[in-house]
């Protein structure tokens, strides 16, 4: 039986910036458009966090039952380590999905029932990342789906439930956050590239190879800050997001310098901190009056 500490580690709390940052930025866009609403914003945050925990447990279950996690560096794997049974981890994933679903229904009741369909697609995408007969995370498509759901859907959706609109500003600021969350996945898959290749998990890192993946990671960081600079042309306070750029230097040096194993765990943590800090600063800049 896994201990509470092991269950917490299995939820991978260090990945939560990927859920928190998009909601912050979407809310900042809502404030910029004079449409901020506290309750929908909090419900959107609960949905995002619950889905992130759910997908972490679902990945643990699916990778563990496939044998992909048999020999891994990184966070606690409940199934792969034998600390919890597959059925227990599956139950934890389903409970987390249920929390997200209930919060999503409340959010739909306050805004639009079309969100039920969006939520269903999000849950399906979360499960089929590594689950089901054709997991897209095993086919080098993880980064595409992460950009769509953690960038566009999360940011624009958060703005929509508060303002009732789909403004261009929300789409614009969704891009840098989406790119940074993709960078989290890229450095995670770079860390696991050897084990994934052996296990037959064809992530984008496995397909591109180690050298190209390292360059792609740095390119994602650079592109994210370039987009923030572009948004700053019309929303000058959005340039506050650029203050997070120095946080990109340590993980970028590690990745470009050929870091492996524990060094890439530190780079992963650094990328999470970078994403969250950028989200906080960008959201603050959007909320400030021009």
N, C-alpha and C positions, 0 to 999 in steps of 0.2 A: 504494500500500500504506500503510495507516494505521500510524503509529508506536505504540510501546507506550503513550506518554503519551496519544495520541488514543483508544486502546482503553480506557484507564483512565477518561478523561473520558466516553467513550460509555457506560460502565457506570454513570455517574451516582452516584458514591460518596456524594454529599451526600444521596441519598434513603435511604441505609442505616439511619438512625435509625427509619424507618418499619418496618423489619424487626426491628431490635434491641430497641426499646422494648417491643413486645408480649411477646417471649420473656422479658425481664427481669421484667415484671409477672406473667406467668403463673408464673414460677419463684418470685417472692415469695409468691404465693398458695399455691404448693405448700409452701413453708417454713412459712407460717402454719398449714397443715393437717398439719404434721409428716410430709410426704411427699416432701421434696426428694431427688432422685436425680441425681447429677452427669452421668452418661453420657447419659441421655435428654435432660437439659437442653441439653447441648452439641450433641447431634444435632438437637434442635429448632432451635437457633440456626443450625446449618449449613443446614438445610432452608430456614429463613426468609431467610437472606442469599443463598443460591443462587437462590431463587425471585425475590427482588427484582432481582438482577442479570439473571436470565433475562428477566423482564418488561420491564426497561429496554432490553435488546437487541432483544427481540421488538417493542416499540413503535417503536424506531428503524427496524427493518426494515419493519414494516407502514406506518407513517406515511411513511417515505421512499419506498416503492414506490407509495403512493397520491398522492404529491406534496404531502402536508400539511406536510412540513418544508422546503419549498423556500425559505421566507423566514421564519425564526424568530429570536426573541431567546431567549437562554438557553444551556443546556449544549450541548456538542458533539453534533451529529447526524452519525453516521458515513455513513449512506446519503445524507441530504439534502445534506451538504457535498461528497460525492464522495470522501471520504477512504478509504472501503471500499466494496466492491461489496455489493449486496443478499445475494448468496450467502454471502459471508464473515460478514456480520452475522447472518444466519440460522443459520449454523453455530455462531457464538458463543452464540446463544440456546439452541440445542439442546444444546450441551455443558453449559451452566449448568442447563438443565432436567434433564439426565442426572445431574449431581451432586446436585441436590435429590432426584431419584428414588431414587438409591442410598442416600443418607442416610435418606430416608423409609422405605425397605424395612428398613433396620437398626432404625429406630425402631419400626416395626410389629412386628418380630420380638421386640423387648423389651417391648412393651406389648399391642397388639391388632392383628390383621390387618385389622380394619375400617378402620384408618388408610390402607390401600392405596386404598380407595375415596375417602376424604377427600382424599388426595393427588392422585388422578386428577382430581377436581373442581377442586382448586386450580390444577393445571396448565392445565386447560381454561379456567378463568376468567382465568388470566394471559395465555394466548394470545389469547383472543377479546375482550380489552379493546380492542385496536385491530386484531386480525387476524381472518381468516375473512370470510365473506360478510356477516355481520350483527354487526359490532363494537359491543358495548354502550357503549363509551366515546364513540362517535359518536351515541349516542341518549340522552344525559343521564342515564345509569345508572351512570357510573363511581363516583360517591360512595357509592351504595348498596352496590355490590360491595366497595369498599374498606372500608367500615365492617364488613361481614360477615366478610371474610377477614382483614383486618389487625387488626380488633378482636376479634370473637367467636371466630372459628376459631383465630387465632394465640394469643390469651391462654388461652382455655379449653382448647385443644388442648395447649398447653405444660403446663398444670396436670394435664391428664388423663394424659399419658404418664409423669408422675412419681407421681401419686397413684392412678391407676386410677379416679378419680371425676370427676363433673361438678358441682362445688359451686357454690352460689349466689354465693359470694364471687368466684369467677373470672369469672362472668358480670357481676357488678357492676363490677369493676375493668376489665373489657374495654371498657366503655362510654366512659370518658374517653379511653383510649388510642385507641380507634377514632375518636372525634370529632376528636382532634388530628391523626391521620393523614389524615382526610378534609379537615381544614383545609389540610394541605400540598397536597393535590390541588386544592383550591379556589383557593388563591393561585397555583398553577402555571397553572391554566386561566384565571384572571383576567389573568395576564401575557400569555397567548396568545390572548385573546378575539378580537381583530381578525383575526388570521391564520386562526384556526379558523373564524370566520364566513365568511370569503372562500373557504376550502377546503371548506366544507360539513360541517365537523366540529361537530355540535351537542352540545357539552358543556353541562353544567348552567349554566355561566357564560354561554354564548351564549343559552340559553333564558331565563334569569332577567334578563339584562341587567347592565350594569356596576354600577349603583348597588345593586341588590338583592344582587348577588354580594358586594360589599364588606361589606354588613350581615350577610350570611349567614356570612362568614368570622369576624367578631367574635362573632357568636352562637355559633358552634361552640366558640370558645375559652372563652367564658363558661360554656357548658353543661358543658364538660369539667371545669372547676374546681368547678362546683356539684355535680356527681356525686361528685367526690372528697370534698367537704365532707360530703355525705350518707353516704358510706361511713365517714367518720371518726366518725360517731355511735356505731357499734358497734366500729370498729377505730381507736381514737384516733391510733395512730402513722401511719396512712395519711394523716393531715393534713400529714405532711412533704411530700407532693406539692404542697401549696399554696405551698411556698417557691419553686416554679418560676414562679409567676404573674407576678412582675415582668418575666420574659423575654418575656412576651406583649405588653408595652407598645410596644416599638419597632416590631415588624411590624404591630401593630394601628393605630398612629398612621400608618404609611406607607400601609396599605390604606385607612383611613378618610379620609386626607388626599388621596386621589386619585393616589397614586404610580403610575407607569407604568414599563415597560421595565426598565432597570437597578435602579431603586428596588424593583421587585417581585422581582427576583432576590435582593436583600438580604433582603426580607421572607420569601421562600421559605427561604433559609438560616436566618433567625431562627426560623421555624416548625419547621424540622427540629431545631434546637438546643433549642427549647422542648419538643418531643416527647420527645427523648432525655433531657433533664434531668428532666422530669416522670416518665418511666419509671423512671429510676434512683432518684429520691426516693420514688416510690410503692412500688416494689419493696422498697426498704430499710425503709420504714415497715411494710409487710406482714410482713417477715421478723423484725422486732423483737417480742419477747414482750409481750403485753398486761400 
